[in-house]
Amino acid sequence: MILLEYDIDESPARRLPSPGRCIYCGATGVKLTEEHVIPFAIGKNATILEEACCENCQKIIQPYEQRVLRHQLGVFRAMVEAPTRNKKDRPKVIRLPLVEIVASGAAGRDLGMREVPIAQGPLILNLWQSPPPSILGETIDPANADGGPWRFIESSRADPILQAVADEQGVERVGIVLPPVNRLDYLRSLAKTAHAYAVAELGVDSFEPFLRDVILNTSDDIAHFVGDMPRVANLEGPTGHSFKITLGQTPPELGDAGGLIVVFMQFWAELGSPPHLVVVGRPLIDMDEHFTARSAQYLADGGD
C-alpha cells in the first residue's frame, strides 16, 4: 500500500513544526537545530523540520552524509546543477583517471588523468545496489549479500574522449577508473533520510523506529533494514526527476514482516538507478486512518 509520494521537482517546499525532541536519539531539553529531511544538496529546502536534531547527533550524521554528497556525488551534482550553498566551490572540471583495457577485459596500464570541462564531460553517477532488506525474508544469494557498485557513464560523451586517448596511446581500448563507493556511508545516508521522512509525514511517536542505531553509527547491521527492490522499475509516477521518495507499508502476507513502514527512494530514475527500499519501523497508529485524514486535509487545502 503506497501512502504518499513526494517529488521535489513538483511538490511545494514545506517547513514543519518541531517534534519537540531530537528525532534520532530522542533527547529533550537540549539545543535543537532544523533538519533538512531531504538533504539540501539534493532537495534544497524541500522539507524542513524545525528544531529536530540535537548537536550530538548532527556531529555523528554530518560527516558520513557529506562524504556521500560532496565526494561520491559532488561532480555529478555539479553537472546536473543540483542545489549548493556555495557555487564558488563547485568543480569546474571533471578529472577522469584512465587505464588501458586489455584483451581479457581487465584493467591494464595506467594512462594517467584527463581533465575535461564540466560542460563537456560525461555524466557519471556512482551509487550502491543491494539485495532487498533481509528483514523481509526474501532469499538472498550469500555471494551478493552486500550488493555492489551501480554505475552510469554517459557513453555519448565518454566514448569520443576514450577513443581519442586510445588513438594517442596506440591501444585498442581505454576505460575510466571510477572511485569506490563507501557502502556503509551510502546506506547510512539512505536510512537517515528515510527515518526523517517518516517522522515528517507520520509524526515522531507514530512508529517504533528500527534505524536509530544504524543512523547514529552504533550498528553496522544495515542490510537488515536497507536495500533495494529490484522488481520496481521506477517509483510511482513519471521519471525525469532528480529525487523521488514514497512512503508505504509491507503487505500483510509477509507475516511478521507485514505491515511495517517502508520508504522507497530513487535518485535520477531516468538513468535506470536502483530503487532503494528502507524498512523504517513498526506503526503505532492506524495507517489507513492517518492517510485518510491527510487526504481530506489535502483536498481541503485546494489539492486536486
C-alpha positions in Angstrom: 0.0 0.0 0.0 1.5 3.3 -1.1 0.5 6.1 1.2 2.3 9.2 -0.1 4.7 10.2 -2.8 6.9 13.3 -2.7 8.7 14.6 -5.7 11.0 17.5 -5.0 10.7 18.7 -8.6 6.9 19.0 -8.4 5.9 19.3 -4.7 5.9 22.6 -2.9 8.5 23.4 -0.2 7.4 22.7 3.3 8.5 23.9 6.8 7.1 21.7 9.5 6.9 22.4 13.3 9.3 21.0 15.7 8.5 17.5 17.1 9.8 18.7 20.4 12.8 16.4 20.6 15.7 15.1 18.6 14.2 12.7 16.0 17.3 10.5 16.1 18.2 10.0 19.8 15.0 11.3 21.4 16.8 13.9 23.5 14.8 16.8 25.0 15.8 19.9 26.9 18.8 20.4 24.6 19.5 22.8 21.7 17.9 21.5 18.6 18.6 22.6 15.0 16.4 22.5 12.0 16.7 19.3 9.9 16.5 19.0 6.1 14.5 15.8 5.7 15.8 15.6 2.1 19.4 16.8 2.2 19.8 20.4 1.0 22.3 19.2 -1.7 19.6 17.1 -3.3 16.3 18.9 -2.5 17.3 22.4 -1.2 14.5 23.4 1.2 12.0 20.8 0.0 11.0 19.7 3.6 12.4 21.2 6.8 11.6 20.0 10.3 12.2 22.9 12.7 14.2 22.1 15.9 14.5 18.4 15.2 18.2 17.4 15.6 20.5 17.7 18.6 24.1 18.9 18.1 25.5 15.5 19.2 23.5 13.6 16.5 24.4 16.3 14.0 28.1 15.7 14.7 27.7 12.0 14.0 25.5 12.2 10.9 27.1 15.1 9.1 30.5 13.5 8.3 29.1 10.4 6.5 26.3 12.4 4.8 28.8 15.0 3.5 31.2 12.2 2.3 28.3 10.9 0.1 27.0 14.3 -1.1 30.4 16.1 -1.7 32.7 13.3 -2.6 30.7 10.4 -4.0 28.1 12.6 -5.8 29.8 16.0 -5.9 30.9 16.1 -9.6 27.6 14.6 -10.7 25.6 17.2 -8.7 27.7 20.0 -10.3 27.0 18.6 -13.8 23.2 18.5 -13.2 23.2 21.8 -11.3 21.9 20.3 -8.1 21.4 22.7 -5.1 24.5 24.0 -3.4 25.1 26.6 -0.7 28.3 28.0 -2.3 28.5 27.9 -6.1 32.1 29.2 -5.9 33.2 25.8 -4.6 31.7 23.9 -7.5 34.2 21.9 -9.6 34.9 23.5 -13.0 36.4 20.3 -14.5 35.9 16.6 -14.3 39.0 14.5 -13.8 39.0 11.1 -15.5 41.5 8.5 -14.3 42.2 6.3 -17.4 43.6 2.8 -17.9 44.2 0.5 -20.8 41.6 -2.3 -21.2 43.4 -5.5 -22.2 42.0 -8.3 -24.3 40.6 -10.1 -21.3 38.6 -7.1 -20.4 40.7 -6.4 -17.2 42.3 -3.1 -16.4 45.9 -2.8 -17.6 48.4 0.0 -17.9 47.7 3.3 -16.1 47.2 6.0 -18.7 47.1 8.9 -16.3 44.4 11.6 -15.7 42.5 13.7 -18.2 40.7 16.9 -17.3 37.5 17.8 -19.1 35.4 21.0 -18.6 32.3 20.2 -16.7 30.1 21.3 -19.6 31.8 18.8 -21.9 32.3 15.9 -19.6 30.2 12.7 -19.4 27.6 12.3 -16.6 29.0 9.7 -14.2 26.7 8.5 -11.4 28.2 6.3 -8.7 25.7 4.5 -6.4 25.4 1.3 -4.5 23.0 -1.6 -5.4 21.8 -4.0 -2.8 19.6 -7.0 -2.4 16.3 -6.5 -0.6 16.4 -5.8 3.2 16.8 -9.2 5.0 14.0 -8.4 7.4 11.6 -9.0 4.5 12.6 -12.7 4.5 13.5 -12.9 0.8 16.1 -15.4 -0.4 19.4 -13.7 -0.9 22.4 -15.1 -2.6 25.2 -15.2 0.1 27.7 -14.2 -2.6 25.7 -11.0 -3.1 24.7 -10.3 0.5 26.4 -6.8 0.5 25.5 -5.9 -3.1 27.9 -3.9 -5.2 28.5 -0.6 -7.0 26.0 0.6 -9.5 27.4 3.0 -12.1 26.2 5.0 -15.0 28.5 6.6 -17.6 27.1 8.8 -20.4 28.5 7.0 -23.3 27.8 9.6 -26.0 30.3 12.0 -24.2 32.6 9.4 -22.8 33.3 7.3 -25.9 34.9 10.1 -28.0 37.2 11.0 -25.1 38.2 7.4 -24.6 38.7 6.9 -28.3 40.9 10.0 -28.6 43.1 8.7 -25.7 43.3 5.2 -27.3 44.5 6.7 -30.6 47.0 8.9 -28.8 48.4 6.0 -26.7 48.2 3.4 -29.5 46.0 1.0 -27.6 42.7 -0.8 -28.5 40.5 0.2 -25.6 40.6 2.7 -22.8 38.4 2.7 -19.6 37.6 5.1 -16.8 38.6 4.1 -13.3 35.7 5.1 -11.0 36.3 5.8 -7.3 34.9 3.2 -4.9 31.6 3.8 -3.2 31.6 3.6 0.6 28.7 1.2 1.1 28.2 2.0 4.8 28.2 5.7 4.3 25.8 5.5 1.4 23.3 3.1 3.1 23.5 5.0 6.4 22.6 8.2 4.5 19.6 6.4 3.0 18.5 5.2 6.5 18.8 8.8 7.9 16.7 10.3 5.1 14.0 7.6 5.3 13.7 7.9 9.1 13.4 11.7 8.9 10.9 11.5 6.1 8.7 9.0 8.1 8.8 11.4 11.1 7.9 14.3 8.9 4.9 12.5 7.3 3.6 10.5 10.3 4.9 12.1 13.5 7.7 11.2 15.8 5.5 9.0 18.1 3.7 7.2 15.2 6.1 4.3 14.9 8.6 2.1 16.7 11.9 3.1 15.0 14.3 0.5 13.6 17.1 2.7 12.3 18.4 4.8 15.2 21.5 2.6 15.9 22.3 2.5 12.1 21.9 6.2 11.8 24.0 7.0 14.8 26.8 4.8 13.8 26.5 2.3 16.7 25.4 -0.6 14.4 26.6 -1.8 11.0 23.6 -4.2 10.6 22.3 -2.1 7.7 21.5 -4.9 5.3 18.7 -6.0 7.7 16.7 -2.7 7.1 18.2 -1.1 3.9 18.4 -2.5 0.4 16.7 -2.3 -3.0 13.5 -3.5 -4.5 14.7 -4.6 -8.0 11.2 -5.6 -9.1 10.2 -2.0 -9.1 11.4 -0.5 -12.4 10.7 3.1 -11.2 8.7 4.5 -8.4 5.2 5.7 -8.8 4.7 8.5 -11.4 6.8 9.8 -14.2 10.6 9.6 -14.4 12.8 12.5 -15.3 13.1 14.0 -11.8 16.1 14.3 -9.6 14.8 12.6 -6.5 11.6 10.8 -5.5 10.6 9.4 -2.2 7.5 7.4 -1.3 6.1 6.1 2.0 4.3 2.7 2.2 3.7 -0.5 4.1 4.8 -4.0 3.6 2.0 -6.4 2.6 0.3 -8.5 5.3 1.2 -11.8 3.6 4.8 -11.3 4.7 3.7 -12.4 8.2 5.9 -10.9 11.0 7.4 -8.6 8.4 3.9 -7.5 7.2 2.5 -4.0 8.0 6.0 -2.4 8.5 6.6 1.1 7.4 8.8 1.3 4.4 10.3 4.2 2.4 11.3 4.0 -1.3 13.8 6.4 -2.7 15.3 6.8 -6.2 17.9 9.2 -7.5 17.7 10.3 -11.1 15.4 7.5 -12.1 15.7 8.2 -15.8 19.2 6.8 -15.7 17.9 3.4 -14.5 19.3 3.8 -11.0 18.3 1.3 -8.3 15.1 1.9 -6.4 16.1 1.8 -2.7 13.9 0.3 0.0 14.3 1.2 3.6 12.3 -0.5 6.4 11.8 2.3 8.9 9.8 0.8 11.7 6.5 -0.7 13.1 3.5 1.6 13.1 1.9 2.6 16.4 -1.0 4.3 14.7 -3.8 3.2 12.3 -2.0 4.0 9.0 -5.2 3.8 6.9 -6.9 6.3 9.3 -3.9 8.6 9.1 -3.7 8.6 5.4 -7.5 9.2 5.1 -7.1 12.3 7.3 -4.1 13.5 5.3 -6.0 13.1 2.0 -9.0 15.0 3.4 -6.7 17.8 4.5 -5.0 17.9 1.2 -8.4 18.3 -0.6 -9.5 21.0 1.9 -6.3 22.9 1.1 -7.2 23.0 -2.6 -5.4 19.9 -3.9 -6.7 18.1 -6.9 
